[in-house]
Amino acid sequence: MSAQPLLDQRWRFTVEACERMGRLGIVDEDDRVELLDGEIVAMSPIWPQHASIVNRLAELLIQRLAGRAPR
């Protein structure tokens, strides 16, 4: 019986381990990945329309909550 190829194995990570990988340069801040249930998963790209809507919603919330939300 042969060993399972390395690429087929799953590795579980903690938040602390992921932060350390960032400090060591293993994962760059521009990498589109996220930690989901202990696994590092590639994120899908953000399309221009999605980014535009997110930016508009953020600006609307900033305007509506200005001076009312605690810091």
N, C-alpha and C positions, 0 to 999 in steps of 0.2 A: 504494500500500500504506500503510495507516494504522499509527500507532504503537500498541503494545500498551497498554491502559489500566494506569495505575499500580497499581491494586489487584490485577491479575493477575500482577504481577511478584513475584519472590522476592528477598529481601535477606539476605545472609549476615552474621552478627555474630560477634565474638569475645567472650570472657568480659570482657575489659577494656572493650569498647564497651558491653556491657550494664551493667557496674558504673557506667560514666560516665553512662549514661542514668538510672540510679537516683539518682546524685548530683545530676543536673540536674532531676530531678522528672519526666522523661518517662515512666519506669516507676516506679510507686509500690510500696512494700514490701508493700502489701495486694493488689496485682494478682496474680491467679492465673495466672502465666505461668512457663515454664521454657525454657531454652536447650537445644535438641536438634539436634545436628549442625549448628550454626551458624544455626539458625532459631529465632525466638521463637514459641512455641506456647502457645495458651491451654490451661490445665489444666481438667479436669472438676472440678465441685464435690465437696467431701468430704461424704459423707452422714453423719448422726449415728451410725449403726451402725459405719461405717468408723472414724470418729474415736474412738469408744468402744473398739474393739478395739485400735487403735494405742496409745491411752493405757494400756490394761491391759497390753499387751505391754511397753511402755516401763517401766512400774512394776515388772513382774516381772523384767526385765533389771537394773534398778537394784538391786533387792533381792538378786538372785542374785550380782551382780558387786561388791557393796559391799565395798570394801577390797581387792579383788583386781585390778582393772583399773588400769593405769598412768594417771597424769594427763597 
